[in-house]
Amino acid sequence: MRTKPITVLIVLLVFAIPSLAQHRFDGRVVDDEGKPLSGANVYITAFQKGILTNKEGEFSFDSPLDSATVNVTYVGFRPTITTIDAEGFSEVTLHKQESTIEEVVVSTGYQNIPKERATGSFGVVSQADLDRQLSFDFKSRMEDVVPGMLFDNRSAGNHMKISIRGMSTLFSNLDPLIILNQVPFDGNLDDINPNDIESVSVLKDAAAASIWGARAGNGVIVITTKSGRNRTSPSLSFNANLGIERKPDMSRLQLISSKEFLELESFLFSEKFYDSRYTDGYSRLSPWVSALYENQEGRLSEPDLSELYENLSGTDLRQQLNDHVYQHANRHQSNLSLRGGTKTYHYYYSLGYDRNKSVLNQQATRITLRADQNIEISPRLSADISVFGTHSGQTSAHEGYTAYSTFPTYTKLKGTDGENLAVEKFYRNSFIDETLTDGLLDWSYRPLDEQQFSRARFNENTVNINLGLRYRLSKELNLSVLYQLDKMYGTQNTLNESGSYFTRNMINQFSQVSDVNVVRPVPFGDILQQSFNNRQGQLGRIQLDYRRDWGNHSITALSGMEAKTLRNTGSSSWIFGYDANNLTFSNVDFSTMFSTYSPDTGWQRIPAGISLMGTTGKFLSAYTNMGYTFMDRYSLSLSARQDGSNLFGVDTNQKFVPLWSAGGAWDIEKETFFNSNLFNALKIRATYGYNGNINTNVSSLTTMTTYTYSNMNNQPFGSLRNPPNGSLRWERNAMFNVGVDFSMFSNSVDGSVEYYRKNSTDLIGYMPINQTTGARDPASSSYRYLGNSASTTGSGIDVMLRGAYGGREFQMSSTAVFGYADIKTSQYETEPATTVDYINGGQIISPIVGRPAYSIFALQWEGLDPENGDPQGILNGQVSKDYAAILTETDPSELEYFGSALPLFFGSFKQTFAYRGFSLSVMLAYRLGHYFRRPGVSYGALLNGTSSHSDYTLRWKAKGDEALTDVPSFQFPLDPNRDNFYARSAALIGKADNIRLRDISLSYIFPKILGIRDMTFQFYARNLGIIWKADDGEIDPEYGALGIRPEYSVGIKVNL
C-alpha cells in the first residue's frame, strides 16, 4: 500500500524525537541602568510559550534550535524582540516606556492603542491562539477564547451565530461588524484564510466600538492580517493540514424499531385507518400496508405475508443511511506565504488552497490570494497597496435524513443485488403503473439515484483592493487617504437531469392526457435552475491623525470622513428542455393555468423561477476620537460619530445626533503610594457611550413586492410591504462598562474582570398599523410594519484569568474564560396572536417584555392520568384535559417560564503543558443557565408517516406507568389537540447545561536542519464529546439528536 512508507516515516520520527539534541539558552533581562528586572516575561516565539525571569532577572530554557527569537516584555517598559544564540549568555535591555504608542496591543480598525492606555473593553486573540487550532475556518478558531463572545451552535454548527455581550437587536442583523485591515468587510467570513491572520481584536463596549457608529451595535471584530517588516530578509512559510470528521452515527436517531412500526401499522389496518387512502387509488401506502390489503383480497398468501414481515422487521433505515448515504468527511488545507522588506519597502504574499468533502459528499474548494505591499515613496509619503482575492466553489450535498424521515423505519434503499430500490414518495406503485399506460414517464422515486441525477454547483469570485496614502504633515500630524473596491460575482446552477425525480414529476404533473395523445407543456429534457448574485462596494476615507508627547502629557487624536456605497443585485430563472451538449432549450407557457395530472394538486402555473432583486446602500459618516494621558497613569478617551444613509428618514439625516462615548482609566500601580507585594499591575477603567445598528431590510420610503401574474386575472400586481417612515433611524445601544485589569505574583497571573450594563432603544420591531393603509406584513399576512418601536436592557460580567508557572524545562499555563449575559426585552408593541405563539422551543425570536429574546415557555404540566395515561394540564387553576380550551384560552401569564434558550453563563478553561519542544493543550467549554425543548412523540405525525419518534416505546401502557414515564398513552382515534398540548407542555423541557471537551492540541518543534528555521508538527482533535450534562436524555442540548461529530487533524508548518 502507498501509505506504508508514510507510516514507517512517522514511526521513525516519533522514536527519533527523544534523541534530538537540545541546546541550552541562558540570559538576563535588565533596565537602562543595568538593574535586573525580576518577573519579566520572555516569550519564546517558536514554542508559543513564555517564562518569567527570577529575582536576578535571569532566564534559561532548552530548545532543539540553534537560535531562538524571544519577545521580552515588562510593565512600564517597551517590549523588545530579539534573537539569541544557544550555548552563550545573552543580556536583553528594556527601555522605559515614555509617552509613546509603539506597543500595539489592540486595534479599533482606525488606530492601534497600547494596552496601558485603553479605556474600553477589548478581547485580543493573538496569532499563537489562532495557530493552536487546526480548524479550517476562522470562526471555529474564535470559539470560546474571548470573554463575552458566544457562538450559538443550535443549527448543528452549519450556521453559527455570534453574539458579543448578548443580543443588542431583535429583527435587524444579529452579526457583529467585521473589520478587515481597517475597512468593513461585507463578504463571507469563510472567504478569509485563517493562515493570513496576525491578530484579532474584539471591541465589546461603547468606547471601543462607538467609532464605528451605526454599525457597531452588535460589537466589532477587527481582523489584522500578516504583513512584512522593513529591513528583514525574505521568509518563506509553508503549512499543510489534513483532517477527517467522523460521519454521524445514525443509530442515535430516536426512531421506533421496525418491528414496532409494523405492529402499529397492523393495528391501524385492523381499525380501517388506511381505507380512505386505499380507495382513492393514488395515495402512497407503505410496503407492509399494501401487503396487508393484498392478503385481505387473496392476492398474497399467509406464508408470504409472514416472510415479508420477518424480512422487513430485520431492516433498519438508519443502518442503510450509514451504509449508503453518509460518509466520513475529509479536509485539506495548505498555505504558502512570503514576507520580508527593505529599508523603504515591505511585502507579504500568500496563496491558500482548501479542499473539503462533507459527510453528505458535498465537495468544496477555496483558493485565496493575498498581496500586501508598503512603499515609502519619500521620508514623508508612503503608500499601501493590498489585493485580496478568493475563488470558492462547491457542489450540492446528497440528501440527508430529512429526505428519508417520512419513510417507515423498515424502508429498504438497496436490493440484495446492489440495485437502488424505488420508494413510494407521493404515489403508490399501482397508480404509477397506471400512469405508464397513459404515456407518462416513470414516476418511481429511487432516493439513491437522485445523488447522480440532480446536481448543483455554486461558484463565487471576490476581489478586494485597498489603496492607501499616508503623508506626514509634521512631526505630530499625519494625513491618510484610503480607497477600497470590493466586488463579488456568484453563480449557482442546479441541473435536474431528465432522469431526476424533480424533472419527471414536473413533466408528469403538467401533462395533458387525452384519448388521442399526451400534450406536455413542460418539455422533455433537463431543467436548469440558475441564479446570479453580484456585489460591488466602494469606500473612500480621509483622516487626520495627531500625536504629541510632552512632559507628563500625551495626546492622540484622529478625525475623518468616510463615504461608502454598496450595491447588491441578483436574478434567478428556470430553463426547461435544457440540453447541455447543444446548449438549447424550449420555450414554456408560464401564464396559463393548467390542470395537473395528480388528483390532489388542482390547477397550477408552470413555475418560471424568475426573480430580480437589487439594493443600494449609501452611507456618509464623520467621526473623531481623542485620547489623553497624564503622567502615564491617568487616561481619558472621547469618541463621536455621525452617520447618514439613504436608508434613514429625512428627519434623521437632518438632525445632528452623533453616537458617542467617553472613558477613563487609572493605572494605580504607578502611583507613588502604591506598594504591593501582591500586585505587579492594577488598573481601573470605566466607559459610557452609544453605538448603533442598521436594518437594511427597511427603508424610509414606501416599499412594495411586485408579482408577475395574479391568480385572478393573469395581470401583474403588487403588495405594500412597508409604509413611508420619515423618522426611521438607526438603533441605539447605550452601554456602561467598568473593569479592573491586574497582574499578580511577579506577573505569573494576570487577568481582567468587567461589569457592563446595556440598554438598547429604537430597535426595529413590528408595530400595528391601520388596515386601511393596505400595509400587510407578507410573512404573517397581518397588518403590521417594521419601525423603531422596541427596547432591550440587561447586564453582564466578563472575566479572563491567565497563569503561567513551572521550571526551566517544564512549564504550565492556564487560561480561564467566563462570560455572563442576561439581556431582556423591555418594550415591544405587538403581542403574539395566540398564547401558543409564545411556545416555539426558543428557536425563534419572540419578544416578550421582561424575558430574553429566545425564551422557553411551556403549558403547565400535571403528569399523566393514572386511569388512561392522558396528559393533564392546567385551565383556570384546575387540572384539566380539555386540550382545545387549554390551547386557546390559557392566558400568557399562566404559561410556565423556564428561562433563556441561550446560556446565561458560558466560557472555557484551557490548560497547556510544555516540555522542551513538546506542547500539549486541552480545552474544556461550558454552557450553563439555559433550557431546551426535547423532541417527543407525536401520534398524529406517527400515523401520517412524517415522524416516528422512539418515545413511542416509552408510552404509558398500564396503570402505574405514570410514575415511570411522561409519555402519554397511544389512543385511537386521535385527538389532535391532545398531541398539540403534549408537544407544547413542560414535560418536554430540559436543562441544557453542559460541559464538553472542546479540543486537544499536541505539537512538537523540530530542531533547525537543512536551512529550515523551524518546523512544527501538530495533532489536533476537536468536538470530542460531552463530559457532563444536566439532562438525563440522549439529546445533545447544543447540537441536537445526532450531536457534533469529532474531527481529527494533523498539520505541519515549516519556516525557511
N, C-alpha and C positions, 0 to 999 in steps of 0.2 A: 504493500500500500504506500501511497505517496506521503502519508502522514508519519510513517515510521522515522525517517531522518529528523523530522521536526521534533518528534517525541524524544528521541535519543539526545538531541541537542539541548532540549530543555532540561532533561535529567542531568546531563553533564554540567550545565550551568548551575543548577541548584546545588550539586555536590561540590562544585568548584568555588562557590561563593565564600565559604568559611576560610578557604585557604588564601584569599586575596590579601595582598599586603596592605597594611594600614599605616598611615603616616600621622605623626603627632604634630599638632598645631598649638603653639603657645603664644600668648601675647598679653598686653596690658592696655587699659584704656585710661587716659589722663586728660586733664583740662589744659587750658592755655599756659598755666603756671607749672605744669608737670605734676600736679597733685593727682593721685589715683581717684577714680570715680567708682565707688562701690555700688553695685546693683545696676550697672549699665547693661543694656540688652544688646547682645551680639547675635544677630540673626544670620544664620548660615543659609545662603540662598539655595545652594544645591540640595540641602536636606529639608528645606522648608520648615526649619525649627530654630528656636532661639535658646541661648544660655545666658546666664547672668554672671557678671564679674563678682569676685569675692571682695573682702574688705580691703585688700591691696590693689583692687582694680584689675586683677589678673583673671585670665580665662584660658581654658585649654579644651581641646577636643581631638578626636581621631577621625580620619577620613581616608578612604582609598585613593583620593585625588592627590595630585602633587601640589595643587594650589586651590585656594578657596576664596570666593567672593563673599564678603560679610557686610551687613548693613548695621552700623552701630548707632544706637540712639540712647539718649539720656534726657530726662526732664530738664528744660531750661537751656539745652544745648542743641546746636544744629546737627542733624544726622549726617553721618559720613558713610559712604560706600567705598570700600577699598578691597584690593586683592592681596592676600597674604600667602606666603610660601611655607611649605612644610619644613620641619626639622630646623627651624630658626625661631628667633624671638622677635615678635612684631609689636611695635608700640603705635597705638592709634590715638591721635589727639583730636578731641572735640572742642569746638569753639563755642563760646557763649552765644546764645541766640538773642541778638538785639532786636530792634523793631523791624524785622523782615518777614516776608511771606514765602521764603524759599521752600519750606517744608509743605508739600502738597499732601493733604490727608483726605479732604472731602471736596467734591465738586458739585456746584449747583447747576452746571451746564453753561452758566455765563462767566463764572470765575471759580478759582480754586481758593479754598480757605484753610489756613493752618488750624489744626485741631484745637490749640490753646486759645484761639480767638473766636471759635464758633459758638454762637449763642443758641442756634437752632438744634433740632433733633435730626441726626444723621445716622444711618446704618451703612457701614462700609464693608464691602466684600472684596477682599484682595485677590490677586491672581493665584496665590497659593491656595486660598479657599476654593476657587473655581477649579484649579487643576487637581485638587484632591479627588474629584469625581470624574468618572469616565462617561457620564451621561452624554447623550448625543444631541441634546438641545440645551439652550440657555436657561429656560425656565426651570427645568429639573435641577440644575446646579444651584439655583437660588432657594430651593425649598428648605425651610427650617434653619436658615442661617442668619436671619435678621429678626430681631425682636419686633413684634407688632405686625409682621407681614405674614398673612395666612393664605394658603392655597386650598381652594375648595375642590376636592377631588371626587365629588359625588357623581360626576359623569364618567367614572371609571378611568380618570386620567386623560381622556381624549381631549377635553376642553377645560383645562384647569383655569379657574377664575382666581385672580389675585386681588386681595384686598389689603390695604395698608391702614392699620388702626380702625378696623371696622368699616362698615359701609357709610359713604357720605352722600349717596344719592339713592333714588328709588327706581326711576324709569329712564334715566339717562345712561350714558356709557359708564359701566362699572369698573373699567380697567384703568390702572394708573397711567399717567402720561409717561411715555418713553422718550428719553433724550439720548441721541446717539451723536457723540462728538459735537456737543453744543447746540444741536438742532433737533427739534421734534421729529420723531420717526413715525411715519404714517403706514409703514409696511407691516409685514408679518414678523413677529419675533423669531419664528423658526427660520427666517432668512439670515439671521445673524449667526456667523460662525463663532461658537464659543471659544475656539482656539485663538481668535483675534482679540479677545477682551483682556485688557490690562487690569481694570478695576471697575467696581460698580458702587455708586453712592445712592442710597435710598433716602429721599427727602420726606420726612414724616410730619413735620409741624409747619405752621404758617410762616415762621421766619425762614425756614429752609426752602419752602416751596412757593411762597407768595410771589416771588419774582416771575413765576410763570403764569400768574394771574388766573384768568377764567378757564384755564385748562388743567389746573393743579389740584382740584378738589379731592381727587382720589389718591393723592400722593404722586410722587415723581420718582422714576428710576432713571438715574443718569449713568449711561454706559460710556466708558472711555476705552478706546481700542489702543492697541500697542502702537508704538512709534519708534523711529530711530533716534539716535542721540548724536550730537556733534562730537567730532574727534574720537570716534570709535571705529575699530576695524570691522569689516563685514562679518556678520554672524549668521550662519545658516542653521535653521532648526527644522527638524522633521519629526512628526509623531503620527502613529497609526494605532487605531483601536479596533478590536473585533469584539462583538457582543452577541449574546444569544438570550432570547427571552422564552421561557417555557410556555408552551401552549396551555390554554385553560383546561382544567380538569372538569369536563362536562358532567361527570358523575356528581359534582357538587350541586348541580341544578336540582331544585326542590320539586321533583315531579313524582307523581304516584307511579307505582310499579305497573308494568304491562299487565300483569295478572289482575290487579285491582281495576285497571281500566276496562279490561274485558268483562269482569264481573259486573261492573257498573253498567256497561252497555247492554249486557244481557238482562239486567233488571229493568232498564229503561225500555228495552224492546218488549218485555213482557207487559209493561204498562202502556204500550202503544204510543210511546213518546215520538217515535220516528215515523209514524204512519203518514202524517201530513207531508213530510219531505218525500217519502217514498212514492206517494200518489201523484205528486206534482210532475214527476217524470224527469227532472233535470238536476235537482239539488244534490250536492255531493253526499255520499254515505261512506262511512268507514268500511274497511275490508271486512271486519267482523259483523257489522250490522248488515251489510249486503249479503254475507254468508247466511245469516240467520233468516233473512227473507227467502233466500234460495232454498234453504232447508224447509222452511214453512210451506213453500209451494212445491216441494217434492223434487226440486232440481239439484239438491245436494244431500247426500246420504249422511246418516248419523256418524258412521266411522270417518268419513271425510271431514265432517264438521269437527269431530274430536281431534283429528290430526292437525287441522288448521289451528285449533285452539292451542295445542301444545307448541306448534311452530311459532305462533305469534306471542305467546306468553314468554318464550325464551328470547325474544327480540327486544333490544333496548335502544331507543333512538339516540340516547346520549352517547352510547358507545360508538354508534355509527358516525355521529358528529366528530367524535375524537379520531376515528379512523379515516374518514373521507373528506372532512371539511376543514378542520383546524390543523395547524402545523406549528412547529417551533419557529419563532421569529428569529431573524439574524440581522445584524447591523455591521456596517463597516464605515469607518471614518478615518481619513488621512488628511494631513495638512503639511504644507511646505512653506516656510517663510524665510525672508532675508531682510536683515536690518543692519544699519550702520550709518556712518556720516563722516563728513569732513569738517573743516573749520566753519564753512558757510552753508553747508547743505547736509540734511539728513533724510533718511528714507526708510520706508517699511513696505515690503511687498509680501503678499501671501496668496496661496492658492489652496482651496479646500475642496475635498470630494467626499460625498456621503452616499452610501447605497444601503437601503433598508428593505427588508421584506417582512410584512406583518404576519400575524397568526392566521389571517384570512387571505394570505397571498397577495396583499396589496404591495406593489413594488414602487418604491420612491427613490429618486436620485436628487442630489443637490450639488451644484458647483458654485463656489463662491470665489470671487476675485477682489482683492483689495490692493490699492496702490496709493500710498500716502507720501507726500514729499513736502519738505520745508526748505525754502531757498532764502538765504539772506542776500538780498539784492544790493543793499548798501548798509552801512552801520545803523541807519535809521529805519530802513524799509525791509520788510520780509514778506514772503508770500507762502501761503499754504495751498496745496492742490491735493484733493482727495477724490478718488474714484472707487466706488463700491458697486459691484455687480453680482447678480445672482441669477442662475438658471435652475429652476426646480421643475420636476415632473413626477407624476405618479399615475399609476393605473388604478382602476376600481378594485375594491376588495370583493372576494366571494361573499355571498350572502351568509350571514351568521345565524345564530339560533333563532333570532326574531322571525326569520323567514320560515322556520320549521315549527314555531311554537303552536300553531293551530292544528298540527297533525297529532294523532294518537301516539302515545309513548312506545307502541309496538310497531311503528311505521318502519318499513324496510326501504332503504335507499339504493342498495345494490343487490343484485341477484347472486346466486352461487357461482354463476359463470362469469361474474365481473360486469354484467350488463347494468347500466344505470336504469333503475326502475321508475315507472310512472306512478305519481301520487295524485289522488283527486284533490285539486286545489279549489275549484268553484263548482265544477260539474261532475256528475257521476259518469262512470265509464260507459254505461249503456246509452246515455244521452250523447256522449262523444261519438260512439259508433253510429248513431242515427245521423249525426251531422255529416259524417263522411259520405253517406248516401245522398245527401243534399248537395254535395260538391264542395263542402267546406274543407279547410285544412285540418290536419290532425290537431285536436285541441288538448292533447295529453300534456301534462306537466311533469317533466323529469328534472328535479331540482339540481342534480349534479351536472346535467347537461348545460344548465344556464351559465355555468362557470366559463364555458367556451363560446357561447353564442351571444352573450351581452358583455361588451367591454367598454370601459370608459377610460379616457386619457386626459389628464389635466397637465397643462404646461403654463409656467409663469416666468417671465423675464423682467428683471428690475435693474435699473441703473440709478445710482445716486452720485451726483457730482457736487462737491463743495469747493468753492474758490474763495480764498480769503486774503486780505492785505492788512498788514499792521504797520503803522507809521508812528515813530517816536517823535512827538512834537517837542517834548522837553524831557528833562530827567524824570519828572513826575507824571507827565501826561502822555497818553498813547491814544491814537485813533485807529479803529479797526473797522473794516468793511467785510461783509460776508454775503455770498450769494450761493443759493442751493437750487439745483434742479433735480427733481425726483420723478421718475417715470416708471410705470409698470404696465405690462401688457400680458393678459392672461386669457387662455382659451380652455374650454372643456368640451370634448366631443365624446358623446356616448353613442356607440354603434350597436343597435339592436339588429342582429342579422335576421334574415328571413326564417331561420330555424329557431329563433328565440321564442319563448312563450309570449313575451311582450308583443312582438310583431304579429305572430299568428293570432293572438287574441284580438288585436286591433283590426286585423283584416276580417276575421270571422264576425266580430260584433257588428260591423257596418255592412256586411254582405247582404244584398237584397236578393232573396231566393224566390224564384217563380217556377211555374211548371215548365217553362221554356229554357231558362238559363239562370246563371248566377251573375249579378252585376256587383262589382266590387268598387265602391267609392274609395276605399283605401287600397292602392295598387299593390301588386306583388313586388317584392324587393325588400331591401333593408330600410330601417327607419333611423335616420341620423339626427340626434339632438345636439344642437350646437349652442354654445354661449360664449360671449366675449366680454371681457372686463378691462377697462383702461383707467389708469390713474395718472394724473400729471399735477405736480405741485411745484410752485416756485416760492422762494423765500428770499427776502433781502433784509439786511440788518446793517445799521451803522451805530457804532458805540464808542464812547469815550471812557477811558479808564484812567483813574488818578490815584497815585500813591505817594505819600510823603511821610517820612520819619524824621523827627527832630526832638532831641532831648528825651523827655518821657512820653512823648506823644507819637501816635501813629494813626494816619487816616488812609483808608482805602475807599474809593467811590467809583461808581460807574453809572452811566446814563446813556440811554439809547432809544432808537425807534426801530420797529420791525413791521414789515408788510408781508402778507402771505396770501396766496390763492391756492385752492385745492379743488380740482375738477375730477369727478368720478363719472364714468359713463359705462353703460353695459347694454347688451342686447342678447336675445335668445330666439331660436327658431327651430322648427322641426322640418326635416326634409324627408318626404315619402318616396318610395320606389327608388331608393338610392342604390347606385351601382358604383362601388369604389374603383373597379377596374377601368370603367369607361367614363367615370365622373359625370354620370347622367342621373336625372331624377324625373319624377312625374308630377304634374300639376294636380292639385286636390281642391275640391269644393269645400271650403271651411264655413260657408254661410248657411247652407241648407241643413235643416233638421232632418235626420234620418231615423227611421225605425230600426232599432237594434235587434239582432237575432235572438239574443237571450231574453226569455220572458220577463226577467226581473230588472232590466235596465232601461226600458222605455225608449223615448225619443231623445236623441243627442246630436250635437255637432261634433264633427271630427276636430279634435284639439289641434290648434295651429301651433301652440307653444311659443307664440311670438310675444315678446315683451321688450320694451325700451325703457331705460332709466337714465337719469342724469342729475347730478347735484353739483352745485358750485358754492364753495365757501370762500368768503373774502374776509380777511382779518387785518386790522391795523392797530398797533399797540405802541405805547410809550411806557418806559419803565426807568426806574432809578433805584440805586442801592448804595448805602453808605455804612461803613464800619469804622468805629473809633476805639482805640486802645490807649489807656493811660497807665504808665508805669508797668506795662507788660502784665497787668493783673486785673484791670477793670476794662470791660469791653461793652460797647453799645452797638446795636445794629438797627438800621431803618431800611424799609423797602416799600416801594409803591409801584403799582402798575395799573394802567388804564387800557381797556380793550374795547374795540369797536368791531362790529361784524354785520354783514348783510342778513344774518340770522336774527339779530336782535331787532326789537321795535325801535321806531324813530325816537320815542321818548327816552329810551335807554341810551341810545347813541348820542343824544344831545346833552345828556347830563354827565357831569364830570364827578363820578363817584368811584375813585380808584380802590382796588384791592390793596391792602397794606399790611405791614407787620412791624413790630418793634420788639427788641430783645436786649437782654443784658446778661453779662457773665462776670463772675468774681473768682479769680484764682487765689484761694485762701492760703495755699501753701507758700505763696510768695510774700506774704505779709511777714514783717519782722517779728510780730508777736507769736507767729505760728511756729511751734517747736514740738513736733510729734515724732516719737519713735515708731509709731504705727503706720501713719500715712506718709507716703512719698509725694503724693499729689492729691489735691482736693479742690474741686471746682463746683460752684453752684451757678446755674443758669436758668433763666425764665424768659418766655416769649409769649406774645399775644398778637393775633392778626387774622386776616381774612385771605382766603383764596376761593376759587370758583370752579364751576363745571359747566360744560355746554352740552346741550342736547341737539344733535344735528338732524334729528327726525322731525323737529318742529320749526316753524317759521313765523315771523310776524305777519306774513302775507297769507292770504287765503290759499289753501292747498286743496287739490282735488285728485281723485283717482279716476282715470278715464278707461273705458272698456270699448272694444271694437263692435260687439254685437249685443243687442238686448234680446232676451228670450221672447219678448212680446212682439217686437216689430222689426227685428233684424237691423236696427239702427244703432249707431254709436251712442253711448250715454256716459255719464259721469256721476260720481258721488262726492259730496263735500266731506273732506276729512277734518280740516281744522278751520275755524273761522278766523278772520283777521284779529291780530292781537298787537296793538301798537305799543304796549307796555311790556312785551316779552323781554326778559332779561336773563342774565346768567344766574346760576345757582350760587349761593354764598355759604361758605363754610368758615365759621369762626372757631379758632382753637386757642386754648391756653395750655402752655406746656411748662413744667418746671422739672429740672433734672439735676442730678448730682453725679459727677464723674470723679473717680478716685483710683489711686494706686497705693498698694499696701505691701508691707513685708518686703522691703527692698525691691519693690517693683515686681515681685513674683506673683502678685494678684492684682488685677485691675478690673474695672467694670463701670457700669453706669446704671442708675435707677431713675426712671422718669414717670411722672404722672401727667396725664393730659385730660382735658375736658373739651368736647367739641359740640357745637350747635350749628346745624345746617338749616338754612332758611331759604325761602324762594325756590324750593325744589320743584321740579316738574312733576306734576301729578294730575290725575283725572279730576275734572270739575264738571258738575252737571250743567246742562245748557237747555234753554227753552227749545221745545220740539219744533216750533215754527221756524227756527233758523235752518232746519234741514241738516245740521251738522251731526252726523251719526258716526260713532267710532266703528270702523269696519271690522275690528277684531271681535267686538262683543255685540254689535248691532244696537247698542244703547246710545241714548242722547247724552254724550259727554265729550269733552275735549281736553287736550293737554295744555296746562298752563302752570304758572308759578303759584302753587297752592299748598305745598306740603312742607313739613319740617321734621327733623330728627334731632335727638340730643343724646348724649351719653358720655362716658368716661372710660379710661383705661390706664394700664400700667405696662411699661416695657422695662425689662431687666436683662442686662448682659453681664456675665461674670466669666473671667478668664484666669487661669492659673497655670504656672509653669514651675516645675521643680525636678530635682534629680541631680546626678553627679556628672562626672566628665564623660563617661561612655553611655550611660543610660539616663534618658530624660523622659519625663511625662508632662503632658499638658492637658488641661480640661477646659471645656467651654460649655457654659450653660446659657440657654436662650429661653426667655419666658415672656409671654405676651398675654395680656388680659384686655378684652374689648367688649363693652356692653353698650350697644347703641340701640335706641328705641325710637319708634315713630312718636312724635309729639303733636303733630297736626296733620289731618287728612280730611278732605271734604266729601269723599264718596265712600259709601259703605257697600259691602257686597250685597247682591240682590237677595240672597238667601243665607241662612245660617250655615248651611253645609259648605258654602263657598269659602268659609274660613278654614276648612279642613282640606288641605292639599298635600299633606306629607312634608311640608317645609321645602318643597322643590320650586315653588312659585312665590314671587314677592306679593304678599297680600298685606298692604299697610293697615295696621290696626293701632290706634292711639294707645301708647303705653306698652307696646310689645315690639320685639325685633321684627325686621322686615321678613325674615324667614322664621316663622313660628310654627310650633307643633301644638295644634288644638285637637281635641277629640270629644266625641259624645261620651257622656258618663257611662261607666260600665258597672253592672251589678251581678256579673257572673252568669252562669247557666242555670236554667230552671231544672231542678233535680228530677222533675217528673218526665220531661221530654227533651231536655237538652237545648231548649230555645235560649237564645241570647236575651239578656234583660238589660234595660236601660232605665233612665230617669225621665219622667214627664211631670211637670208641675210639682216637683219634690217627691214624687211617689215612684216606686218600682213599677215599670210598665213594659209591655210587649206590643204596644200599639206603635209599630215601627213607622207607619206613614205619618202619624202625628208627631213622633219624636223628630223625624227628619224635617218636617215643615213648621212645627210650632215651637221648637226649642229656641229660647232666647239666647243671643250671643253670650250673655252673662252667665248662662248655665253650662256653657261648654267648659270642659276641663282643659286648663292651660298647663302644659308641661314645661315648656321653655324654648330656647332657641334651637333651630336645626343646625346652626353653625356653632362651633366650640367657643365658649367664653374664655377658656384658658388653653393655651397652645404653646408649643416650643420644642426644644430638643436638648439633649445632653451628648456631648462628643468627648471621647477620651482617646488620646493619642499616646502611643509608646514609641520611643525612638532608641535604637541601639546601633551605634556605628552607622552603617549605611542603610539599615532597615528602618522602616516606619510602618506602624500598624495603627489604624484609626477605626473606631467604632462609634456609630451614631444611633441613639435612640430618639424617637419622636413621640410626642404625646398630644392628644386632643381630649379635652375634658369639659364637662359642664354643658352638654348638649344632648339632644334626643333624636330618634329617627322612627319612622313608621316601617314596621316589618311587612313584607308581603304575606298574604294569607290566602286561604282557600276561598274561592268564590264559586258557589254551587251553580249559579247562572252561567258563568264562564266555562265551568267544567262541562255542563250539559251542552252548551253551544259549541264546544270544541275550541275555545280561544284561550283556555288556561287549564292546567291540571296540577295544581299545587299539592305537594306531598302532605300538607296539613290534613288532607282528607283522611289519611291513615290515623291521625290523632283525634279524630272527631269523637264527640260524645256518642256512646253506643248503648249504655245501660246506666241505671240509677247508681250513683256513687262515682261515676266518671267525672262529675263536675268538680270533684276535689283534685282531679289529676290533670284536667285539660280545660282550656278556654275555647276550644274549637267547637262550634255548635254542631248539633246533630244534623244528619242529612235527612231532609224531609221532601217528599214528593206528593203532590205538585209543589212547585217552588213559589215562595213569596219574594219577589224582587226586593221589596222594601226591607225584608229580613236580612238579605245579603248586603244591601247598601248600609244598613245600620251597623252590622258587624265590621264592614270594611272601614268605617269611619269612627269606630269605637276605640276606647282607651285600651282594649285588650291587645291591640297590635302595636302599642307604643313601647319602646325600649330605650334604655340609656345607651348613648353612642360612645361613651368614654372608652378610650383605648390607648395602649402603649404598644408601639411596634418597633422592631429592629429595622431601621430605615436603610442602613448600608454598612458595609465593611470595606476598608481600603487598605491594601498592603502593597508597599513599594520597596524597591531596592535601587540604590545608586551605585553603578559600577565605576571602577577606577578609570582614570584617564589612560586611553590606549589608542594608538594609531592616529593621533591627531584629533581624536574625539574629546572635546572639552568635558562633557559629562553625558552619561547615558542612564536613563531610568526605566526600569521595568515595573509595571504596576498591574495588580489584580484588583478588580472592583466588583462587588456584589451589592445589588440594590433590591429593595422590596422583599425582604427576607421573612416577613410574616409577623403576625400579632403575638406579642408576649403576654398581654393581658387585655381583656375587655370586660366591661361591666355586664353586658348582656350575655345570657347563657346560650342563646341560639347559635346557629351555624353561620348566620349572615355577617359579613364584614360590614360594619356600620359606615365605613368610609367609601368602600368600593363596590358594595353590593354582593349578590349571591356568589358570583364566581371569584370575588376577591381580586387582588392585584397579583400579577404573575412575577416571579423572581426573574431578575436579569443578572447575567454574569458577563463580565468584560475583562479583556486583557489588553494592555497597551504598552507601547514602547515610545520613548521620547529621546531624541538624540540632538545634541547641540554641538556644532562644529565651530 
